[in-house]
Amino acid sequence: MDSIEDIFGSSVNLEEAHLKEGYDEGYADGLISGKEEGQQVGLKSGFEVGEELGFYRGCIDVWNSAIRVDPNFISSRIQKTIKQMDDLLQKYPMLEPENESVSDTMDALRLKFKAICASLNLKLEYNGYPKASGAGDIEF
């Protein structure tokens, strides 16, 4: 009777050992693939944020150049809003992506940008970097 229990006992232990080994291997592989995927997602989202911030920087620079050429071209109220947008852009926590103010700052930048464009009667909006067209779209 003891030998029969030993046979079944070793079978149960063997199954548990394989189950634990499979779990450990799967967990280790998941950590590696999750880290790689997280890196790719972080790179993509970081690029998109940087791209949008660069767009706003370019707009501010153009508007400030127009103000230097003709200070009366843009009203003082809009000039103040441009200055506020510039300050927001400079205070954006670039090196702290987990900073809680990132989302609020980006929302404030978007709002200021829309307000300036509406005040200047501009049909300008940020749509992201243009995607590459397919090879079939190219004509010579």
TAUR-V816431 format. One record per backbone hydrogen bond with DSSP energy under -1.0 kcal/mol. NH is the residue of the N-H (numbers start at 1). CO is the residue of the C=O. If there is no record, write none. Layout:
nh:co
NH:CO
NH:CO
This chain:
nh:co
5:1
6:2
7:3
8:4
9:5
10:6
11:7
12:8
13:9
14:10
15:11
16:12
17:13
18:14
19:15
20:16
21:17
22:18
23:19
24:20
25:21
26:22
27:23
28:24
29:25
30:26
31:27
32:28
33:29
34:30
35:31
36:32
37:33
38:34
39:35
40:36
41:37
42:38
43:39
44:40
45:41
46:42
47:43
48:44
49:45
50:46
51:47
52:48
53:49
54:50
55:51
56:52
57:53
58:54
59:55
60:56
61:57
62:58
63:59
64:60
65:61
66:62
67:63
68:64
69:65
70:66
73:70
79:75
80:76
81:77
82:78
83:79
84:80
85:81
86:82
87:83
88:84
89:85
90:86
91:87
94:92
96:93
99:96
102:99
105:101
106:102
107:103
108:104
109:105
110:106
111:107
112:108
113:109
114:110
115:111
116:112
117:113
118:114
119:115
120:116
122:117
137:134
